[in-house]
């Protein structure tokens, strides 16, 4: 090997020198690595990770507050029905998974879209004349959250926009922004039991609108849309030629005086990707079993959307095979009384909570019709020491050890959300503490009393 000094462009008498080693191999000369060019570490987080933002976590994590040590903590913040142990899943559900585990037949990889028999079981469970389904119309996913992610990824490109409810589930925005998709928020109307402001919704549509998200029954509102309102939503989507992503994870979780209508059963031409799963109705959110139902009567999606969903599903190898193996039995053999009992508990808790909070000056709850939540308006003018709902809920924790999510988490300030999956005793205790808190901080009652004394 020969060594040469090569001068490169420099200034004055001190031009830099590189020591270059030339290795001769026949007629070819290979340049060795030049001294003086030391590599540097330059590992940076991806643009997707930088764009990923969960408003719930951002707000909750910034709430640096300790609960009152003299009172046991009551958390009404997390939409997990299993937390307090009062809403277990049915024995038939757990037995189905145990038998699959013991059989050893579902320990390997499944197709990325799910076992064919499981897709057939889901299609059969949701099939109806108004919205027919076959196995090819079902994509199994790792929970409903992944179903929503895949549906968004197949419908929208970076630079396009999606229409999202306000107040609404924060995951829609988290996923969209990470993908470079703009979010446009359409208003729900508390005075109309959280129906969509249809005029506002339609005004947001433009040539870059990729889809409309409809969440029914609703998180965080606990609302359930009527058949006529769903038809009005479909009319907007049809006029604007915008497909619908239906988040129906709380489908059929409605109270006795209400009826749930899957939006696809009412659509004659609007193509719909309906996302659901076992998490809420079967009370097993940690099992991560979800699905996408493809409703496309007019063949508007065609093969392109179907093929796109299949390709996207191949990024991971589908949901847990043990739960897949039990899925057909879970869907077919879970007894009707299990669903009925769950809804009875939720309805009773909703009624108790609504009645108790309605009696508290300064609060205006909106009566829910399903799901697991209820939203409460804070009449902030009567609580002038608090700037907003975040401060209100922070102080509620520090003084009363009751944790409700500020609705700023759902893009809807000056409300808070209550989860109604806890026991009756806990609901009553929480409402009693909220009343004590509001009576302590409410301003306006004295003026009312003075007026009454003057009469």
Phi, psi and omega in degrees: 000133178259150180239135181230150171259125182244125177273135176246168183304132178208193184245137174061217184272003186241048177297137182293149180242138174249132178269106185249131178261126178253128180248122183268127175233090184070237180265004184253135176250123180258130177280124175282175181291127182285137175290149179097353178251074183281126178295153178237148173288132178215064181265121183235149175294147182291159177298324179298317181294325180290331180275349183279123187215122178254107185298328178296310180296319182298319182284312183295318181294335180274353180278083183279083185218141179258138177293163177294118184294345181272355182230135178295140182292133172241111182262114176248036189250332190260127181279050178241108185290354184267351192303315188262000174077002181271354179232071179286157174287171182285148180300327180297325180293311181291325179297321181299318180289320179300318181293323176295318178299314181293330182289333182070014186268353183234042181264353183260187177290142171254164172305150185299332180269359180107159176302142180301317181297326179287321177296323177296321181294317179294316179300317180295324183293321185258355181295138174205160183302327182286337181213075184295146180223145170234170182304323182294347179270005185241129171242120177276143186224167178277080182083165179292332179299318178289328176301315179296318180299313180295319180297316177296316184296328182276337184265332190234144175255158172306136182096341174274176179231158175233154181258124190233139181291147172231116000289151182203165180300127188292339184298328181303312182291319180303311181293314185298312182296325178294335179267002181078024181257131179285145178250127173247126186264123174258148189275141166258152189248107181299327180289348177242038179055038175068029171294160180283138169284094189296324179295317178295317178305309185292330181293341183275345184288133172220188185291346179260006182284122185265326179194164177246126176268126176240119181252108184210124349302160195260138160249116025254005194275335187071019182269158178226123183284141175286163178302316182295323180290320176300322178295325177292322177296315179297325179296320176297312181299322180292315179299322185266357180055050180244123178291162183245134167258110183262114174272102185240037180298334178262017179306135181074355175270068180236154184282165192301330183270016184222160178233135178268131177242112172301131187297332181294334180289347182253355184269132175260336183217342182283122179286142188224135166254111182262126182253132180208193180168184183277342196311307192266307184294326180261000172062041178224061184298332181284352181281346174053059175237114179226180179200157170246130175254123184264113178249114188209064186299325182268008179057040178282319174295321182060200180286337187298312181291319178299311180296323178297319178295321178297315181296318179295325180294338182282356176292330169230171185260048170074181182283174183306127183289331178297316179289323175303314182298332181268354192298316182300317180293320179300314182291323185274328193246358173296123186291143181303328182293335177298311179298316182299316181295318178300313182293327178297317179295314181296318179296316179298315179296320179297316180295316179299313183294315180299314181296316182295315183287331178296333183276357184265120177302134178096352178242143178226088178288152175253122186298126178277162178236358181180194183059216188225024190220163169212142182256142184232125175277137174258119176283086192300335180295339178268358178231063189295343180284347178254133181284327185199184183294330179294314178296320179302311183288330174299312181291329176298323176292310187292330183264325187239358181055041174241124185248109172245148181282127172295138186285357168304331175301336183247023179066028185222081186295158176071024168231166165221156182255136176247131173270131188252025182268000181280176180290162179301317181299320181290322176300312182296319179295318180297316180295323178297319179291321177298320178298314179300318179297312182294320179297327179291325189250351182294135174237129182136335181293322182296320178297322178295317180296320179299321179296319181294324180291332181284345183290000000 
